[in-house]
Structures are given as C-alpha cells and as structure tokens.
Amino acid sequence: MGVGNVPVSGIIPGPQHGTDKLITNFASVNLLNLQRREDVMDCLVDATRQYGLGSGGTRVIQGITPAHVDMEQTVAEYLGKEAAISFATGTVANIGFVNAMASTQQFMAGVAMVNRDVVFVYDRDAHWSLWKAAEGLKFGERLFSFPHNSVEGLEEVLKKLKGKRVVVVIESVYSIDGTVPAMHEMVDVCEKYGALSYVDDANGFLVYGPAHRKFHKEYEGMRRATFIMVSMKKAVGLEGGLIAGPKDAIDSFELISGASSFTAGVLAPAAAGTAYITKLLAYREPEIVDDYLAKVADFRKKMLDVELPITDTETCFTSVVVGDERKCVELYNAYLEEGIRVPPYLYPAARRGGAVLRIILNAGHTDEQIDHFIDVSKRFLAEKKL
Ligand SMILES: Cc1ncc(COP(=O)(O)O)c(C=O)c1O
C-alpha cells in the first residue's frame, strides 16, 4: 500500500526530506527546526566532544553527566515540579512510569515496593506507548478507560473505584485530533477522588503554557497534575523523555521504573541540547515559539479557506480527516507524487475508520512550500480525491 517503504532522507529532519531530490515534508514533528541553528548545533557538537555519544551503561550503574543534571533541573523548574528523571525516549518514560506504579518489587528481605493494588484510568485516546505500557494489566480489574476528554466520564469511573489507589492518565495535546482537555476540571476530579494524575505532555512541551499564548488556562491546570511527562522529539527536536513530579517519587523511579536500570538513557549531547533549548524557548527567545504559532494560525486559515476538512482545534497538531484507511494511503501517495509528504495515521495510531493525514507545519517551511500544498489540496478537493 506504500506505507511499508520507510523513506530515506540525507538531511537534517525538518521542512524538506529526501536524498537526491528534496520534497516538502509535513511529517517531521521537529516543529521548530532548531538543529539548523548554529548555536544549537555547536552545543550538540561540544557536548559530543566532552561526553561522547555512548553512555557506558545504564544511569543507575554508570551514572549520568552534568548535562543530564542540568536538563532535569531546568525542565523540572520550568514545569513547576520538584524533580525530574530522564529516559531514552518518551515511550520508555511511559513504560517506566507504569511499571513503577503498577508492580510489586522485593529488593531484599524487608525492602519492597508493593503496588499490586494500584489501578489505572486512561483517556480512551491515549497514545499507543501508554496503552503498551499497561498491556500486562487486566482491563476491568487494574485498567479502566473513559470517553475521550470527558470529565463526566472520568468521574463516573472514579466513583466506582472509590477506596482504591488510582492513577489517572491523560494527555495535554492529543496528536491525532489536536485537542486539549479541560485540564483544571480533570485534575479537580482526580483530587476529589484522591487519585494521582499523570499528564503526557509530549506534544505541547515548550509550545503552550505562557499567559500570552492559547491554552494558558489548560496548561495552568496541567501544572497541578502529580506528574508531567515530556518528549524531546517535538518542540526540542531531539530525542528523549522526562517525567517531572514530587522528589520522593521521582527518586524512587531510579530503581522501580526498570527503565533506568535495564536500558540506556538520553544521550549526553541530547541532554545538553535539551537544557540549552529549554532555556532558549522558555526564557531567552520565546518569540521563536510565538512566531511559529502565528505561522500555524496563518496556515490553518489558508486550509480552512479552501475548505480542507481539518480537525477542529487550534493547536499546532492539525490533521485532515479522511476516515477510510485505504483512501488515506491513496491520498498519501497522491501527495507524494506532487512532491509533498503528508503522513497517513491509521489504526492503532488513530481509531479504526478514523484515519487522518497529519500535517505538521515546520518553522522552516517557506511560503512557496505552503502555497504549493494548498494548491494541490484544492485540486484534490475539486477532483473529489479528498
Ligand atoms: C502523546 C505522546 N506520548 C508519547 C510519545 C512517544 O514519545 P517518543 O517518540 O519520545 O518515544 C508520543 C510520540 O509521538 C506522543 O505523541
């Protein structure tokens, strides 16, 4: 069908893609194109020379670098949390979190962590990595779900679980439909029923939060959650995952998550780069994000002007709603023939029969590239391909 052929690209990920011939790329989640900045690349290269690439072992055994310490402190402070711990990717962070909170581990006589009674309550549209992390938990016994973004649905489930130790798992910006939940209300319900809350903020980290940007209120609500997870793949544009929260819990994750003791962590240059970029976007040059969001708003208007059926949300995660999986792959191929890469998201990334083409604007896209996408889409609409 055309999606099995993994594309090969010989340049830094971003607005274009390819080897000999470059095409316009709307697939990269490296939203801000920061690796192309000289200062960011210098930071990555300097850290590589200082620390190397290979870690030499897991963080529990071999330890971490000052770059990791700086990153974890910087991100924890930015998110308003006491401490943070990093993992190789956001997926590993999610797996480590659920493992830590769900398992019972006996370290030696008299020293154990007993979490066999903890139950998890997920938003139905939670990311694949979160569902994967909970695969070993029996649905209906230790794992429950509620309708997407429904505060009432969450409350109904929590009411039935009264008396149990509960962890509620939601996201800040859902990447397929681009929605942001009513975060204050979600956290209010968690607090009312004594549940811990875990927000996967892979998509909105460093993009949303400040008072002058959209979704400030929701992000203030998110800061009230017990734990916040971020991925460095999106706005930061590198690789890694990080969980921020209360210091005693974060410290315990070193041992009980399994993901710090049995696998490699964030590469040191990525840790140095994440600390650098977090300070850059949060404090030194927040206008990078403001300019990007203004560009997203213009792009969104252009798509609406030609009546593209896009998701009804103003986050930077925009999708063209297609529905049928086969049609979605055909459209992907049709755009490719026009020199545009717009990735199809099918089950299990999207719901069955809910396939979308996800369009991620990159800060480096030119007006010509954007207008070309709009012109091609307009033609596809007229030809009833869309
Ligand atoms: C909501 C959400 N959580 C987790 C992840 C996984 O992050 P990573 O790619 O760092 O493993 C993603 C990645 O796209 C995501 O969108």
The ligand as a Tripos MOL2 file, in Angstrom:
@<TRIPOS>MOLECULE
LIG
   16    16     1     0     0
SMALL
NO_CHARGES

@<TRIPOS>ATOM
      1 C1          1.3690   11.7310   23.3090 C.3       1 LIG1
      2 C2          2.6520   11.0320   23.0360 C.ar      1 LIG1
      3 N1          3.2350   10.3480   24.0230 N.ar      1 LIG1
      4 C3          4.4040    9.7100   23.8400 C.ar      1 LIG1
      5 C4          5.0420    9.7410   22.6330 C.ar      1 LIG1
      6 C5          6.3280    8.9830   22.4570 C.3       1 LIG1
      7 O1          7.4020    9.8450   22.5070 O.3       1 LIG1
      8 P1          8.8300    9.3720   21.9740 P.3       1 LIG1
      9 O2          8.8020    9.4820   20.4930 O.co2     1 LIG1
     10 O3          9.7820   10.3150   22.6160 O.co2     1 LIG1
     11 O4          9.0030    7.9590   22.3900 O.co2     1 LIG1
     12 C6          4.4860   10.4540   21.5650 C.ar      1 LIG1
     13 C7          5.1900   10.4780   20.2860 C.2       1 LIG1
     14 O5          4.7730   10.8280   19.2610 O.2       1 LIG1
     15 C8          3.2540   11.1130   21.7730 C.ar      1 LIG1
     16 O6          2.6620   11.8040   20.7990 O.3       1 LIG1
@<TRIPOS>BOND
     1     1     2 1
     2     2     3 ar
     3     2    15 ar
     4     3     4 ar
     5     4     5 ar
     6     5     6 1
     7     5    12 ar
     8     6     7 1
     9     7     8 1
    10     8     9 2
    11     8    10 1
    12     8    11 1
    13    12    13 1
    14    12    15 ar
    15    13    14 2
    16    15    16 1
@<TRIPOS>SUBSTRUCTURE
     1 LIG1         1 GROUP 0 **** ****
